[in-house]
Amino acid sequence: MEDLLYAGGAVQFRVVNRGALDVSDVGVAVVVDDRYSSHRYLRLPWLAAGDAEAFTVPLELTPGRHRLEVIADPQLEILERPELQTNNRLALEVEV
Protein backbone atom coordinates (compact mmCIF):
# COMPACT_ATOMS: atom_id res chain seq x y z
CA MET A 1 0.00 0.00 0.00
CA GLU A 2 1.23 3.49 -0.87
CA ASP A 3 0.12 7.09 -1.18
CA LEU A 4 -2.93 7.02 1.11
CA LEU A 5 -4.81 10.32 0.94
CA TYR A 6 -8.29 11.61 1.77
CA ALA A 7 -9.49 14.59 -0.26
CA GLY A 8 -12.70 15.82 -1.85
CA GLY A 9 -14.90 13.15 -0.27
CA ALA A 10 -12.79 10.24 -1.50
CA VAL A 11 -9.94 8.06 -0.29
CA GLN A 12 -7.08 7.55 -2.73
CA PHE A 13 -4.31 4.94 -2.60
CA ARG A 14 -2.08 2.69 -4.67
CA VAL A 15 -1.78 -1.07 -4.36
CA VAL A 16 1.74 -2.23 -5.25
CA ASN A 17 2.82 -5.83 -5.81
CA ARG A 18 6.36 -5.88 -4.41
CA GLY A 19 6.52 -9.66 -4.62
CA ALA A 20 8.26 -11.80 -7.19
CA LEU A 21 5.02 -13.46 -8.36
CA ASP A 22 1.83 -12.22 -9.98
CA VAL A 23 -1.27 -12.28 -7.76
CA SER A 24 -4.91 -12.78 -8.66
CA ASP A 25 -8.22 -12.06 -7.00
CA VAL A 26 -6.74 -9.91 -4.21
CA GLY A 27 -9.07 -8.13 -1.80
CA VAL A 28 -8.59 -4.60 -0.47
CA ALA A 29 -10.56 -3.31 2.53
CA VAL A 30 -11.14 0.37 3.33
CA VAL A 31 -12.02 0.68 7.02
CA VAL A 32 -13.18 3.85 8.81
CA ASP A 33 -12.70 4.21 12.58
CA ASP A 34 -12.01 0.47 13.06
CA ARG A 35 -15.62 -0.37 12.09
CA TYR A 36 -15.18 -3.46 9.96
CA SER A 37 -18.93 -4.04 9.81
CA SER A 38 -19.31 -1.08 7.43
CA HIS A 39 -16.06 -1.29 5.48
CA ARG A 40 -15.71 -0.91 1.71
CA TYR A 41 -14.22 -3.82 -0.17
CA LEU A 42 -12.55 -4.03 -3.59
CA ARG A 43 -11.21 -6.97 -5.57
CA LEU A 44 -8.26 -6.81 -7.93
CA PRO A 45 -8.60 -9.53 -10.57
CA TRP A 46 -4.87 -9.47 -11.38
CA LEU A 47 -1.72 -7.59 -10.36
CA ALA A 48 1.56 -8.59 -11.98
CA ALA A 49 4.77 -8.70 -9.96
CA GLY A 50 6.23 -5.22 -9.75
CA ASP A 51 3.05 -3.51 -10.98
CA ALA A 52 0.83 -1.02 -9.15
CA GLU A 53 -2.75 0.16 -9.50
CA ALA A 54 -4.24 3.41 -8.20
CA PHE A 55 -7.75 3.63 -6.72
CA THR A 56 -10.15 6.39 -5.73
CA VAL A 57 -13.08 5.33 -3.56
CA PRO A 58 -15.88 7.81 -2.77
CA LEU A 59 -16.13 8.05 1.01
CA GLU A 60 -18.24 10.68 2.75
CA LEU A 61 -17.20 11.21 6.34
CA THR A 62 -19.11 12.99 9.09
CA PRO A 63 -17.49 16.10 10.58
CA GLY A 64 -14.81 15.30 13.14
CA ARG A 65 -11.69 13.20 13.47
CA HIS A 66 -11.48 9.82 11.71
CA ARG A 67 -8.97 7.03 11.23
CA LEU A 68 -8.84 5.47 7.76
CA GLU A 69 -7.11 2.18 7.19
CA VAL A 70 -6.59 0.46 3.84
CA ILE A 71 -5.64 -3.22 3.97
CA ALA A 72 -4.54 -5.34 1.02
CA ASP A 73 -5.22 -9.05 1.39
CA PRO A 74 -7.10 -8.71 4.71
CA GLN A 75 -7.94 -12.46 4.70
CA LEU A 76 -4.23 -13.34 4.28
CA GLU A 77 -4.88 -15.40 1.15
CA ILE A 78 -1.54 -14.52 -0.46
CA LEU A 79 1.23 -16.78 0.73
CA GLU A 80 4.05 -14.64 2.09
CA ARG A 81 6.19 -14.59 5.20
CA PRO A 82 4.72 -12.57 8.10
CA GLU A 83 7.53 -10.00 7.99
CA LEU A 84 6.59 -9.24 4.37
CA GLN A 85 2.95 -8.56 5.28
CA THR A 86 3.72 -5.33 7.13
CA ASN A 87 3.42 -3.25 3.96
CA ASN A 88 -0.10 -4.59 3.28
CA ARG A 89 -1.78 -1.84 5.31
CA LEU A 90 -1.69 1.92 5.70
CA ALA A 91 -3.51 4.15 8.18
CA LEU A 92 -4.31 7.85 8.05
CA GLU A 93 -5.82 10.23 10.61
CA VAL A 94 -8.06 12.88 9.03
CA GLU A 95 -10.08 15.83 10.30
CA VAL A 96 -13.26 16.68 8.37
KOLLUM-318946 format. One record per residue: residue number from 0; residue in three letters; x, y, z of N, C-alpha, C, O in turn. Coordinates in nm, 2 decimals. Layout:
<sites>
SITE    k    r     n.X     n.Y     n.Z    ca.X    ca.Y    ca.Z     c.X     c.Y     c.Z     o.X     o.Y     o.Z
SITE  NUM  ALA       X       Y       Z       X       Y       Z       X       Y       Z       X       Y       Z
...
</sites>
This chain:
<sites>
SITE    k    r     n.X     n.Y     n.Z    ca.X    ca.Y    ca.Z     c.X     c.Y     c.Z     o.X     o.Y     o.Z
SITE    0  MET    0.08   -0.12    0.00    0.00    0.00    0.00    0.09    0.12    0.00    0.19    0.13    0.07
SITE    1  GLU    0.05    0.22   -0.08    0.12    0.35   -0.09    0.03    0.47   -0.11   -0.09    0.45   -0.16
SITE    2  ASP    0.07    0.58   -0.08    0.01    0.71   -0.12   -0.13    0.72   -0.07   -0.22    0.76   -0.15
SITE    3  LEU   -0.16    0.69    0.05   -0.29    0.70    0.11   -0.32    0.85    0.14   -0.25    0.92    0.20
SITE    4  LEU   -0.44    0.89    0.09   -0.48    1.03    0.09   -0.63    1.04    0.10   -0.70    0.96    0.03
SITE    5  TYR   -0.69    1.13    0.18   -0.83    1.16    0.18   -0.85    1.31    0.13   -0.80    1.40    0.19
SITE    6  ALA   -0.92    1.32    0.03   -0.95    1.46   -0.03   -1.08    1.46   -0.11   -1.11    1.36   -0.18
SITE    7  GLY   -1.15    1.57   -0.10   -1.27    1.58   -0.18   -1.37    1.47   -0.17   -1.44    1.44   -0.27
SITE    8  GLY   -1.39    1.42   -0.05   -1.49    1.31   -0.03   -1.45    1.18   -0.08   -1.54    1.10   -0.11
SITE    9  ALA   -1.32    1.15   -0.10   -1.28    1.02   -0.15   -1.14    0.99   -0.09   -1.06    1.07   -0.05
SITE   10  VAL   -1.12    0.86   -0.07   -0.99    0.81   -0.03   -0.92    0.76   -0.15   -0.98    0.69   -0.24
SITE   11  GLN   -0.79    0.79   -0.16   -0.71    0.75   -0.27   -0.59    0.68   -0.22   -0.53    0.71   -0.12
SITE   12  PHE   -0.55    0.58   -0.30   -0.43    0.49   -0.26   -0.38    0.41   -0.38   -0.45    0.40   -0.48
SITE   13  ARG   -0.26    0.36   -0.36   -0.21    0.27   -0.47   -0.18    0.13   -0.40   -0.13    0.13   -0.29
SITE   14  VAL   -0.21    0.03   -0.47   -0.18   -0.11   -0.44   -0.06   -0.15   -0.52   -0.06   -0.14   -0.64
SITE   15  VAL    0.05   -0.19   -0.46    0.17   -0.22   -0.53    0.21   -0.37   -0.49    0.21   -0.41   -0.38
SITE   16  ASN    0.24   -0.44   -0.60    0.28   -0.58   -0.58    0.43   -0.58   -0.58    0.50   -0.58   -0.68
SITE   17  ARG    0.49   -0.59   -0.46    0.64   -0.59   -0.44    0.69   -0.73   -0.44    0.81   -0.75   -0.43
SITE   18  GLY    0.61   -0.83   -0.46    0.65   -0.97   -0.46    0.71   -1.01   -0.60    0.71   -0.93   -0.69
SITE   19  ALA    0.76   -1.13   -0.60    0.83   -1.18   -0.72    0.73   -1.25   -0.81    0.76   -1.29   -0.92
SITE   20  LEU    0.60   -1.27   -0.76    0.50   -1.35   -0.84    0.38   -1.26   -0.86    0.35   -1.17   -0.78
SITE   21  ASP    0.31   -1.29   -0.97    0.18   -1.22   -1.00    0.08   -1.27   -0.89    0.09   -1.38   -0.84
SITE   22  VAL   -0.02   -1.19   -0.87   -0.13   -1.23   -0.78   -0.26   -1.21   -0.85   -0.27   -1.12   -0.93
SITE   23  SER   -0.36   -1.29   -0.81   -0.49   -1.28   -0.87   -0.60   -1.28   -0.76   -0.58   -1.34   -0.65
SITE   24  ASP   -0.71   -1.21   -0.79   -0.82   -1.21   -0.70   -0.79   -1.16   -0.56   -0.82   -1.23   -0.46
SITE   25  VAL   -0.72   -1.04   -0.55   -0.67   -0.99   -0.42   -0.78   -0.89   -0.37   -0.83   -0.81   -0.44
SITE   26  GLY   -0.81   -0.90   -0.24   -0.91   -0.81   -0.18   -0.84   -0.69   -0.12   -0.72   -0.70   -0.07
SITE   27  VAL   -0.91   -0.58   -0.11   -0.86   -0.46   -0.05   -0.98   -0.40    0.03   -1.08   -0.38   -0.02
SITE   28  ALA   -0.95   -0.38    0.16   -1.06   -0.33    0.25   -1.02   -0.19    0.29   -0.91   -0.15    0.32
SITE   29  VAL   -1.13   -0.10    0.29   -1.11    0.04    0.33   -1.20    0.05    0.46   -1.32    0.03    0.45
SITE   30  VAL   -1.13    0.07    0.57   -1.20    0.07    0.70   -1.20    0.21    0.77   -1.09    0.27    0.77
SITE   31  VAL   -1.31    0.25    0.82   -1.32    0.38    0.88   -1.34    0.36    1.03   -1.43    0.29    1.07
SITE   32  ASP   -1.26    0.42    1.11   -1.27    0.42    1.26   -1.28    0.28    1.32   -1.36    0.26    1.41
SITE   33  ASP   -1.21    0.19    1.26   -1.20    0.05    1.31   -1.34   -0.02    1.30   -1.36   -0.12    1.37
SITE   34  ARG   -1.43    0.03    1.22   -1.56   -0.04    1.21   -1.56   -0.13    1.09   -1.59   -0.08    0.98
SITE   35  TYR   -1.53   -0.25    1.11   -1.52   -0.35    1.00   -1.66   -0.39    0.94   -1.67   -0.43    0.83
SITE   36  SER   -1.76   -0.37    1.02   -1.89   -0.40    0.98   -1.94   -0.32    0.87   -2.04   -0.36    0.80
SITE   37  SER   -1.89   -0.20    0.85   -1.93   -0.11    0.74   -1.82   -0.07    0.65   -1.82    0.03    0.59
SITE   38  HIS   -1.72   -0.16    0.63   -1.61   -0.13    0.55   -1.64   -0.14    0.40   -1.74   -0.20    0.36
SITE   39  ARG   -1.56   -0.08    0.32   -1.57   -0.09    0.17   -1.47   -0.20    0.13   -1.37   -0.22    0.19
SITE   40  TYR   -1.51   -0.27    0.02   -1.42   -0.38   -0.02   -1.41   -0.38   -0.17   -1.51   -0.37   -0.24
SITE   41  LEU   -1.28   -0.40   -0.22   -1.25   -0.40   -0.36   -1.19   -0.54   -0.39   -1.13   -0.60   -0.30
SITE   42  ARG   -1.19   -0.58   -0.51   -1.12   -0.70   -0.56   -1.04   -0.66   -0.68   -1.09   -0.61   -0.78
SITE   43  LEU   -0.91   -0.70   -0.68   -0.83   -0.68   -0.79   -0.82   -0.82   -0.86   -0.78   -0.91   -0.80
SITE   44  PRO   -0.86   -0.82   -0.99   -0.86   -0.95   -1.06   -0.72   -1.00   -1.09   -0.69   -1.12   -1.09
SITE   45  TRP   -0.62   -0.91   -1.10   -0.49   -0.95   -1.14   -0.39   -0.83   -1.11   -0.43   -0.72   -1.14
SITE   46  LEU   -0.28   -0.86   -1.05   -0.17   -0.76   -1.04   -0.04   -0.83   -1.06    0.00   -0.91   -0.97
SITE   47  ALA    0.03   -0.80   -1.16    0.16   -0.86   -1.20    0.26   -0.82   -1.10    0.26   -0.71   -1.04
SITE   48  ALA    0.36   -0.90   -1.08    0.48   -0.87   -1.00    0.54   -0.74   -1.04    0.57   -0.72   -1.16
SITE   49  GLY    0.56   -0.65   -0.95    0.62   -0.52   -0.98    0.53   -0.41   -1.02    0.57   -0.30   -1.03
SITE   50  ASP    0.40   -0.45   -1.05    0.31   -0.35   -1.10    0.23   -0.28   -0.98    0.24   -0.33   -0.87
SITE   51  ALA    0.16   -0.17   -1.01    0.08   -0.10   -0.91   -0.05   -0.06   -0.98   -0.05   -0.04   -1.10
SITE   52  GLU   -0.15   -0.04   -0.90   -0.28    0.02   -0.95   -0.33    0.12   -0.85   -0.33    0.09   -0.73
SITE   53  ALA   -0.37    0.23   -0.90   -0.42    0.34   -0.82   -0.58    0.33   -0.81   -0.64    0.29   -0.91
SITE   54  PHE   -0.63    0.37   -0.69   -0.78    0.36   -0.67   -0.82    0.49   -0.61   -0.75    0.55   -0.53
SITE   55  THR   -0.94    0.53   -0.64   -1.02    0.64   -0.57   -1.15    0.58   -0.54   -1.23    0.54   -0.62
SITE   56  VAL   -1.18    0.59   -0.41   -1.31    0.53   -0.36   -1.39    0.65   -0.29   -1.34    0.70   -0.19
SITE   57  PRO   -1.51    0.68   -0.34   -1.59    0.78   -0.28   -1.62    0.74   -0.13   -1.65    0.63   -0.10
SITE   58  LEU   -1.60    0.84   -0.04   -1.61    0.81    0.10   -1.65    0.93    0.18   -1.56    1.01    0.21
SITE   59  GLU   -1.78    0.95    0.20   -1.82    1.07    0.27   -1.81    1.04    0.42   -1.85    0.94    0.48
SITE   60  LEU   -1.74    1.13    0.49   -1.72    1.12    0.63   -1.80    1.23    0.71   -1.81    1.34    0.66
SITE   61  THR   -1.85    1.20    0.83   -1.91    1.30    0.91   -1.81    1.39    0.96   -1.69    1.36    0.97
SITE   62  PRO   -1.85    1.52    1.00   -1.75    1.61    1.06   -1.68    1.55    1.18   -1.75    1.49    1.26
SITE   63  GLY   -1.56    1.58    1.20   -1.48    1.53    1.31   -1.36    1.46    1.27   -1.31    1.46    1.16
SITE   64  ARG   -1.29    1.39    1.37   -1.17    1.32    1.35   -1.20    1.17    1.31   -1.28    1.11    1.38
SITE   65  HIS   -1.13    1.12    1.21   -1.15    0.98    1.17   -1.01    0.92    1.14   -0.91    0.98    1.11
SITE   66  ARG   -1.01    0.78    1.16   -0.90    0.70    1.12   -0.94    0.61    1.00   -1.03    0.53    1.01
SITE   67  LEU   -0.86    0.63    0.89   -0.88    0.55    0.78   -0.77    0.44    0.77   -0.66    0.47    0.80
SITE   68  GLU   -0.81    0.32    0.74   -0.71    0.22    0.72   -0.74    0.14    0.59   -0.86    0.11    0.57
SITE   69  VAL   -0.64    0.12    0.51   -0.66    0.05    0.38   -0.57   -0.08    0.40   -0.45   -0.07    0.42
SITE   70  ILE   -0.63   -0.19    0.37   -0.56   -0.32    0.40   -0.57   -0.41    0.27   -0.68   -0.44    0.23
SITE   71  ALA   -0.46   -0.44    0.21   -0.45   -0.53    0.10   -0.45   -0.67    0.16   -0.37   -0.70    0.25
SITE   72  ASP   -0.52   -0.76    0.10   -0.52   -0.91    0.14   -0.56   -0.92    0.29   -0.49   -0.99    0.36
SITE   73  PRO   -0.67   -0.86    0.33   -0.71   -0.87    0.47   -0.74   -1.01    0.52   -0.73   -1.04    0.64
SITE   74  GLN   -0.77   -1.11    0.43   -0.79   -1.25    0.47   -0.67   -1.33    0.46   -0.67   -1.45    0.49
SITE   75  LEU   -0.55   -1.27    0.43   -0.42   -1.33    0.43   -0.42   -1.45    0.33   -0.38   -1.56    0.37
SITE   76  GLU   -0.48   -1.43    0.21   -0.49   -1.54    0.12   -0.36   -1.55    0.03   -0.33   -1.66   -0.02
SITE   77  ILE   -0.28   -1.45    0.03   -0.15   -1.45   -0.05   -0.05   -1.51    0.04   -0.03   -1.47    0.16
SITE   78  LEU    0.02   -1.61   -0.01    0.12   -1.68    0.07    0.25   -1.59    0.07    0.32   -1.58   -0.03
SITE   79  GLU    0.28   -1.54    0.19    0.41   -1.46    0.21    0.44   -1.47    0.36    0.36   -1.48    0.44
SITE   80  ARG    0.57   -1.45    0.38    0.62   -1.46    0.52    0.56   -1.34    0.60    0.54   -1.23    0.54
SITE   81  PRO    0.53   -1.36    0.73    0.47   -1.26    0.81    0.55   -1.12    0.81    0.48   -1.02    0.81
SITE   82  GLU    0.68   -1.13    0.80    0.75   -1.00    0.80    0.73   -0.92    0.67    0.76   -0.80    0.66
SITE   83  LEU    0.69   -0.99    0.56    0.66   -0.92    0.44    0.52   -0.87    0.43    0.48   -0.80    0.33
SITE   84  GLN    0.43   -0.90    0.53    0.29   -0.86    0.53    0.28   -0.72    0.59    0.17   -0.66    0.58
SITE   85  THR    0.38   -0.66    0.65    0.37   -0.53    0.71    0.34   -0.42    0.62    0.28   -0.32    0.66
SITE   86  ASN    0.37   -0.43    0.49    0.34   -0.33    0.40    0.20   -0.34    0.33    0.17   -0.27    0.23
SITE   87  ASN    0.12   -0.43    0.38   -0.01   -0.46    0.33   -0.12   -0.37    0.38   -0.23   -0.37    0.35
SITE   88  ARG   -0.08   -0.27    0.47   -0.18   -0.18    0.53   -0.12   -0.05    0.56    0.00   -0.03    0.59
SITE   89  LEU   -0.20    0.05    0.54   -0.17    0.19    0.57   -0.28    0.25    0.65   -0.40    0.22    0.62
SITE   90  ALA   -0.25    0.34    0.74   -0.35    0.41    0.82   -0.33    0.56    0.80   -0.22    0.61    0.78
SITE   91  LEU   -0.44    0.64    0.82   -0.43    0.78    0.80   -0.53    0.85    0.90   -0.65    0.81    0.90
SITE   92  GLU   -0.49    0.94    0.98   -0.58    1.02    1.06   -0.62    1.14    0.98   -0.54    1.22    0.93
SITE   93  VAL   -0.76    1.17    0.98   -0.81    1.29    0.90   -0.90    1.37    0.99   -0.97    1.31    1.08
SITE   94  GLU   -0.91    1.49    0.96   -1.01    1.58    1.03   -1.10    1.64    0.92   -1.05    1.70    0.83
SITE   95  VAL   -1.23    1.62    0.94   -1.33    1.67    0.84   -1.40    1.79    0.90   -1.49    1.84    0.83
</sites>
